[in-house]
Amino acid sequence: MEEVRARQFDVQEVIDLAGEAIQHLYHAKEGLHSARDWGIADVFCGGVIITTLKQQKMYDARVEIAYADEALRILQSRLRNQMEVRNIQFEMSRLANIADYIFDNPITDLYIQKEITDARSQVDEVIQHTEELIRRVYTL
């Protein structure tokens, strides 16, 4: 009976950690969506204010991704490698960030847009994978 209780606690902990990661990932997705929108405006209108707003949304998304990544790392350790947990990284080079301000041209803006789009795809994949992990844990 004790083993069953301990296992249920572990299952609940895994579900809670996965849920926390998903929550942060959805916040990151919102930030990236907003950054993408500001990025579109940046391509066509440009300007330091729009670039700053876009960069701020990207920063906010990076923070949420870092929180999600930490929850996913803890989740992996709790699962003791019994299930795969995917982590996510959203790192943009400082050079790209600086170039976004200095050059502020459509080519740089399109490069940044691609980075945002790639990050959104990664976030979507990790959300999907983590939601599937929760479904599998419920069936244990």
MDAnalysis code that builds the backbone (N, CA, C; Angstrom):
import MDAnalysis as mda
import numpy as np

u = mda.Universe.empty(420, n_residues=140, atom_resindex=np.repeat(np.arange(140), 3), trajectory=True)
u.add_TopologyAttr("name", ["N", "CA", "C"] * 140)
u.add_TopologyAttr("resid", np.arange(1, 141))
u.add_TopologyAttr("resname", ["MET", "GLU", "GLU", "VAL", "ARG", "ALA", "ARG", "GLN", "PHE", "ASP", "VAL", "GLN", "GLU", "VAL", "ILE", "ASP", "LEU", "ALA", "GLY", "GLU", "ALA", "ILE", "GLN", "HIS", "LEU", "TYR", "HIS", "ALA", "LYS", "GLU", "GLY", "LEU", "HIS", "SER", "ALA", "ARG", "ASP", "TRP", "GLY", "ILE", "ALA", "ASP", "VAL", "PHE", "CYS", "GLY", "GLY", "VAL", "ILE", "ILE", "THR", "THR", "LEU", "LYS", "GLN", "GLN", "LYS", "MET", "TYR", "ASP", "ALA", "ARG", "VAL", "GLU", "ILE", "ALA", "TYR", "ALA", "ASP", "GLU", "ALA", "LEU", "ARG", "ILE", "LEU", "GLN", "SER", "ARG", "LEU", "ARG", "ASN", "GLN", "MET", "GLU", "VAL", "ARG", "ASN", "ILE", "GLN", "PHE", "GLU", "MET", "SER", "ARG", "LEU", "ALA", "ASN", "ILE", "ALA", "ASP", "TYR", "ILE", "PHE", "ASP", "ASN", "PRO", "ILE", "THR", "ASP", "LEU", "TYR", "ILE", "GLN", "LYS", "GLU", "ILE", "THR", "ASP", "ALA", "ARG", "SER", "GLN", "VAL", "ASP", "GLU", "VAL", "ILE", "GLN", "HIS", "THR", "GLU", "GLU", "LEU", "ILE", "ARG", "ARG", "VAL", "TYR", "THR", "LEU"])
u.atoms.positions = np.array([
    [0.822, -1.195, 0.000],
    [0.000, 0.000, 0.000],
    [0.867, 1.261, 0.000],
    [1.958, 1.254, 0.746],
    [2.857, 2.400, 0.793],
    [3.440, 2.700, -0.582],
    [3.780, 1.629, -1.346],
    [4.355, 1.821, -2.670],
    [3.365, 2.520, -3.602],
    [2.090, 2.148, -3.483],
    [1.060, 2.763, -4.322],
    [0.942, 4.251, -3.981],
    [0.936, 4.607, -2.708],
    [0.863, 6.013, -2.304],
    [2.061, 6.801, -2.796],
    [3.242, 6.228, -2.641],
    [4.456, 6.910, -3.095],
    [4.411, 7.126, -4.601],
    [3.950, 6.115, -5.322],
    [3.874, 6.240, -6.783],
    [2.868, 7.313, -7.182],
    [1.724, 7.382, -6.509],
    [0.739, 8.403, -6.826],
    [1.307, 9.793, -6.580],
    [2.051, 9.952, -5.518],
    [2.675, 11.242, -5.245],
    [3.647, 11.597, -6.372],
    [4.443, 10.617, -6.808],
    [5.373, 10.860, -7.901],
    [4.633, 11.220, -9.188],
    [3.545, 10.525, -9.447],
    [2.760, 10.804, -10.647],
    [2.204, 12.216, -10.572],
    [1.669, 12.593, -9.406],
    [1.121, 13.942, -9.257],
    [2.220, 14.994, -9.402],
    [3.392, 14.716, -8.863],
    [4.510, 15.656, -8.986],
    [4.904, 15.835, -10.457],
    [4.943, 14.730, -11.185],
    [5.272, 14.782, -12.608],
    [4.220, 15.598, -13.360],
    [2.960, 15.364, -13.061],
    [1.886, 16.105, -13.722],
    [1.976, 17.593, -13.394],
    [2.262, 17.909, -12.134],
    [2.385, 19.318, -11.729],
    [3.557, 20.000, -12.436],
    [4.699, 19.321, -12.494],
    [5.870, 19.900, -13.161],
    [5.623, 20.079, -14.658],
    [5.009, 19.088, -15.269],
    [4.699, 19.192, -16.698],
    [3.721, 20.338, -16.937],
    [2.724, 20.469, -16.068],
    [1.761, 21.558, -16.189],
    [2.416, 22.919, -16.034],
    [3.347, 23.015, -15.099],
    [4.087, 24.274, -14.912],
    [4.890, 24.614, -16.173],
    [5.560, 23.624, -16.726],
    [6.337, 23.845, -17.948],
    [5.432, 24.296, -19.087],
    [4.300, 23.631, -19.230],
    [3.368, 23.982, -20.307],
    [2.860, 25.409, -20.130],
    [2.555, 25.784, -18.897],
    [2.079, 27.147, -18.647],
    [3.125, 28.174, -19.103],
    [4.381, 27.944, -18.742],
    [5.450, 28.862, -19.162],
    [5.615, 28.852, -20.684],
    [5.471, 27.681, -21.284],
    [5.608, 27.593, -22.738],
    [4.496, 28.353, -23.448],
    [3.283, 28.291, -22.915],
    [2.194, 29.065, -23.518],
    [2.436, 30.572, -23.379],
    [2.989, 30.982, -22.246],
    [3.351, 32.402, -22.092],
    [4.437, 32.786, -23.087],
    [5.407, 31.908, -23.280],
    [6.472, 32.160, -24.256],
    [5.887, 32.255, -25.659],
    [4.948, 31.377, -25.955],
    [4.309, 31.381, -27.271],
    [3.584, 32.707, -27.513],
    [2.906, 33.213, -26.486],
    [2.239, 34.510, -26.595],
    [3.255, 35.621, -26.857],
    [4.375, 35.578, -26.107],
    [5.423, 36.582, -26.299],
    [6.020, 36.527, -27.689],
    [6.242, 35.319, -28.191],
    [6.789, 35.166, -29.535],
    [5.787, 35.606, -30.599],
    [4.520, 35.354, -30.341],
    [3.483, 35.807, -31.275],
    [3.491, 37.340, -31.347],
    [3.581, 37.968, -30.194],
    [3.636, 39.429, -30.155],
    [4.918, 39.946, -30.808],
    [6.035, 39.279, -30.541],
    [7.312, 39.676, -31.156],
    [7.220, 39.546, -32.676],
    [6.567, 38.480, -33.134],
    [6.386, 38.307, -34.578],
    [5.584, 39.454, -35.172],
    [4.511, 39.833, -34.479],
    [3.687, 40.945, -34.964],
    [4.484, 42.253, -35.013],
    [5.248, 42.523, -33.961],
    [6.091, 43.726, -33.952],
    [7.168, 43.613, -35.028],
    [7.640, 42.393, -35.258],
    [8.643, 42.176, -36.296],
    [8.119, 42.479, -37.687],
    [6.860, 42.130, -37.935],
    [6.251, 42.453, -39.230],
    [6.191, 43.969, -39.392],
    [5.771, 44.646, -38.327],
    [5.736, 46.113, -38.379],
    [7.142, 46.668, -38.599],
    [8.137, 46.017, -37.987],
    [9.524, 46.468, -38.123],
    [10.016, 46.333, -39.554],
    [9.623, 45.265, -40.230],
    [10.038, 45.054, -41.623],
    [9.520, 46.195, -42.501],
    [8.280, 46.580, -42.284],
    [7.666, 47.574, -43.168],
    [7.858, 49.019, -42.708],
    [7.889, 49.246, -41.400],
    [7.987, 50.624, -40.892],
    [9.353, 50.942, -40.295],
    [9.949, 49.955, -39.655],
    [11.254, 50.165, -39.032],
    [11.180, 51.130, -37.865],
    [12.328, 51.484, -37.392],
    [12.401, 52.435, -36.294],
    [12.814, 51.782, -34.995],
    [13.497, 52.567, -34.196],
    [14.057, 52.051, -32.955],
    [12.962, 51.687, -31.942],
    [11.848, 52.378, -31.962],
    [10.785, 52.079, -31.009],
    [10.182, 50.705, -31.306],
    [9.885, 50.453, -32.559],
    [9.319, 49.147, -32.932],
    [10.330, 48.035, -32.667],
    [11.585, 48.281, -33.000],
    [12.632, 47.284, -32.744],
    [12.723, 46.986, -31.247],
    [12.657, 48.016, -30.435],
    [12.738, 47.838, -28.982],
    [11.549, 47.038, -28.463],
    [10.357, 47.346, -28.944],
    [9.177, 46.592, -28.523],
    [9.293, 45.122, -28.920],
    [9.755, 44.878, -30.132],
    [9.948, 43.503, -30.610],
    [10.980, 42.783, -29.736],
    [12.106, 43.440, -29.493],
    [13.165, 42.837, -28.682],
    [12.686, 42.565, -27.251],
    [11.850, 43.439, -26.703],
    [11.326, 43.231, -25.359],
    [10.436, 41.996, -25.312],
    [9.609, 41.823, -26.325],
    [8.750, 40.636, -26.382],
    [9.590, 39.367, -26.533],
    [10.673, 39.449, -27.286],
    [11.570, 38.304, -27.426],
    [12.242, 37.993, -26.090],
    [12.641, 39.027, -25.372],
    [13.249, 38.845, -24.052],
    [12.247, 38.178, -23.103],
    [11.004, 38.674, -23.100],
    [9.971, 38.085, -22.247],
    [9.795, 36.599, -22.568],
    [9.794, 36.265, -23.850],
    [9.661, 34.861, -24.261],
    [10.861, 34.042, -23.783],
    [12.059, 34.615, -23.879],
    [13.262, 33.910, -23.407],
    [13.158, 33.590, -21.922],
    [12.650, 34.537, -21.140],
    [12.500, 34.324, -19.694],
    [11.527, 33.171, -19.441],
    [10.390, 33.188, -20.123],
    [9.410, 32.108, -19.951],
    [9.984, 30.763, -20.385],
    [10.753, 30.761, -21.459],
    [11.381, 29.524, -21.934],
    [12.383, 29.018, -20.901],
    [13.113, 29.917, -20.276],
    [14.073, 29.504, -19.250],
    [13.346, 28.869, -18.060],
    [12.220, 29.451, -17.646],
    [11.428, 28.854, -16.558],
    [10.897, 27.482, -16.969],
    [10.397, 27.386, -18.186],
    [9.885, 26.106, -18.681],
    [11.007, 25.075, -18.734],
    [12.168, 25.491, -19.211],
    [13.304, 24.583, -19.330],
    [13.722, 24.050, -17.957],
    [13.691, 24.908, -16.955],
    [14.035, 24.466, -15.597],
    [13.017, 23.439, -15.097],
    [11.738, 23.697, -15.316],
    [10.709, 22.733, -14.910],
    [10.886, 21.412, -15.660],
    [11.240, 21.491, -16.942],
    [11.443, 20.272, -17.730],
    [12.671, 19.494, -17.259],
    [13.707, 20.193, -16.826],
    [14.894, 19.502, -16.287],
    [14.559, 18.765, -14.995],
    [13.816, 19.433, -14.131],
    [13.397, 18.786, -12.882],
    [12.492, 17.596, -13.199],
    [11.587, 17.786, -14.141],
    [10.695, 16.715, -14.567],
    [11.485, 15.502, -15.042],
    [12.502, 15.734, -15.850],
    [13.335, 14.632, -16.348],
    [13.989, 13.883, -15.190],
    [14.463, 14.616, -14.192],
    [15.108, 13.941, -13.064],
    [14.089, 13.135, -12.246],
    [12.858, 13.631, -12.122],
    [11.822, 12.903, -11.384],
    [11.395, 11.637, -12.131],
    [11.409, 11.693, -13.441],
    [11.024, 10.525, -14.240],
    [12.124, 9.467, -14.277],
    [13.317, 9.849, -13.856],
    [14.460, 8.927, -13.808],
    [14.657, 8.226, -15.153],
    [14.568, 9.000, -16.225],
    [14.795, 8.528, -17.593],
    [13.822, 7.445, -18.041],
    [12.665, 7.368, -17.404],
    [11.657, 6.396, -17.828],
    [10.874, 6.884, -19.038],
    [10.826, 8.195, -19.222],
    [10.156, 8.802, -20.370],
    [11.023, 9.950, -20.865],
    [10.914, 10.208, -22.158],
    [11.698, 11.292, -22.748],
    [11.025, 12.637, -22.472],
    [11.838, 13.590, -22.061],
    [11.380, 14.967, -21.874],
    [12.188, 15.831, -22.824],
    [11.498, 16.640, -23.595],
    [12.198, 17.531, -24.527],
    [12.420, 18.886, -23.885],
    [13.614, 19.385, -24.049],
    [13.935, 20.725, -23.565],
    [13.962, 21.676, -24.744],
    [13.961, 22.959, -24.434],
    [13.938, 23.969, -25.485],
    [14.944, 25.053, -25.145],
    [15.548, 25.564, -26.166],
    [16.482, 26.675, -26.016],
    [16.131, 27.738, -27.050],
    [16.074, 28.950, -26.610],
    [15.852, 30.058, -27.536],
    [16.977, 31.041, -27.294],
    [18.015, 30.868, -28.035],
    [19.182, 31.730, -27.903],
    [19.424, 32.438, -29.216],
    [19.436, 33.721, -29.154],
    [19.777, 34.491, -30.332],
    [21.096, 35.192, -30.031],
    [21.963, 35.200, -30.988],
    [23.271, 35.783, -30.749],
    [23.155, 37.275, -30.448],
    [24.062, 37.736, -29.619],
    [24.107, 39.171, -29.316],
    [24.336, 39.969, -30.595],
    [25.103, 39.392, -31.492],
    [25.390, 40.064, -32.754],
    [24.100, 40.327, -33.530],
    [23.203, 39.332, -33.547],
    [21.926, 39.512, -34.247],
    [21.094, 40.602, -33.574],
    [21.089, 40.612, -32.250],
    [20.343, 41.652, -31.531],
    [20.912, 43.039, -31.804],
    [22.217, 43.146, -31.773],
    [22.864, 44.438, -32.032],
    [22.630, 44.870, -33.479],
    [22.761, 43.917, -34.399],
    [22.539, 44.229, -35.815],
    [21.110, 44.704, -36.050],
    [20.168, 44.152, -35.292],
    [18.773, 44.552, -35.428],
    [18.615, 46.050, -35.141],
    [19.354, 46.546, -34.171],
    [19.299, 47.981, -33.844],
    [20.146, 48.827, -34.795],
    [21.375, 48.379, -35.040],
    [22.307, 49.199, -35.831],
    [21.866, 49.317, -37.283],
    [21.581, 48.178, -37.905],
    [21.257, 48.216, -39.330],
    [19.787, 48.544, -39.569],
    [18.927, 48.025, -38.712],
    [17.490, 48.284, -38.803],
    [17.015, 48.350, -40.251],
    [17.237, 47.230, -40.945],
    [16.811, 47.158, -42.343],
    [16.000, 45.877, -42.557],
    [15.312, 45.781, -43.669],
    [14.454, 44.608, -43.907],
    [15.200, 43.267, -43.875],
    [16.449, 43.235, -44.303],
    [17.198, 41.969, -44.300],
    [17.427, 41.487, -42.869],
    [17.886, 42.376, -42.017],
    [18.088, 42.021, -40.610],
    [16.751, 41.666, -39.967],
    [15.727, 42.454, -40.260],
    [14.407, 42.204, -39.694],
    [13.872, 40.836, -40.120],
    [14.087, 40.463, -41.368],
    [13.623, 39.155, -41.842],
    [14.396, 38.016, -41.178],
    [15.687, 38.227, -40.928],
    [16.483, 37.226, -40.214],
    [15.915, 37.022, -38.807],
    [15.608, 38.116, -38.128],
    [15.055, 38.033, -36.782],
    [13.684, 37.347, -36.828],
    [12.888, 37.668, -37.853],
    [11.590, 37.018, -38.012],
    [11.740, 35.507, -38.133],
    [12.748, 35.066, -38.875],
    [12.994, 33.636, -39.019],
    [13.342, 33.008, -37.664],
    [14.151, 33.702, -36.884],
    [14.509, 33.209, -35.546],
    [13.255, 33.082, -34.674],
    [12.384, 34.065, -34.754],
    [11.141, 34.039, -33.979],
    [10.268, 32.862, -34.432],
    [10.140, 32.691, -35.732],
    [9.334, 31.598, -36.281],
    [9.896, 30.244, -35.859],
    [11.206, 30.095, -35.914],
    [11.838, 28.840, -35.489],
    [11.578, 28.571, -34.008],
    [11.682, 29.613, -33.193],
    [11.438, 29.462, -31.756],
    [9.984, 29.069, -31.496],
    [9.066, 29.684, -32.221],
    [7.641, 29.335, -32.052],
    [7.411, 27.872, -32.403],
    [8.049, 27.390, -33.449],
    [7.908, 25.978, -33.834],
    [8.437, 25.062, -32.741],
    [9.587, 25.417, -32.174],
    [10.156, 24.619, -31.081],
    [9.220, 24.599, -29.885],
    [8.682, 25.755, -29.535],
    [7.767, 25.841, -28.399],
    [6.547, 24.961, -28.649],
    [5.982, 25.036, -29.845],
    [4.820, 24.204, -30.177],
    [5.140, 22.717, -30.056],
    [6.308, 22.314, -30.536],
    [6.707, 20.906, -30.451],
    [6.852, 20.449, -29.004],
    [7.469, 21.278, -28.177],
    [7.674, 20.894, -26.778],
    [6.339, 20.875, -26.025],
    [5.447, 21.817, -26.333],
    [4.113, 21.796, -25.719],
    [3.413, 20.493, -26.071],
    [3.405, 20.156, -27.352],
    [2.737, 18.941, -27.805],
    [3.340, 17.700, -27.140],
    [4.655, 17.649, -27.095],
    [5.335, 16.495, -26.501],
    [5.024, 16.395, -25.003],
    [5.033, 17.526, -24.307],
    [4.793, 17.521, -22.866],
    [3.333, 17.180, -22.552],
    [2.405, 17.662, -23.368],
    [1.004, 17.281, -23.178],
    [0.811, 15.782, -23.399],
    [1.514, 15.229, -24.373],
    [1.459, 13.785, -24.606],
    [2.062, 13.031, -23.419],
    [3.124, 13.549, -22.850],
    [3.747, 12.928, -21.679],
    [2.748, 12.871, -20.526],
    [1.990, 13.946, -20.322],
    [0.974, 13.958, -19.260],
    [-0.070, 12.878, -19.520],
    [-0.514, 12.745, -20.757],
    [-1.494, 11.709, -21.096],
    [-0.932, 10.318, -20.788],
    [0.341, 10.108, -21.101],
    [0.955, 8.794, -20.834],
    [1.084, 8.543, -19.339],
    [1.407, 9.574, -18.574],
    [1.547, 9.418, -17.130],
    [0.203, 9.053, -16.510],
    [-0.879, 9.653, -17.009],
    [-2.205, 9.327, -16.493],
    [-2.560, 7.867, -16.708],
    [-2.009, 7.235, -17.729],
    [-2.339, 5.836, -18.008],
    [-1.496, 4.858, -17.203],
    [-0.529, 5.343, -16.438],
    [0.316, 4.446, -15.635],
    [-0.467, 3.818, -14.489],
])
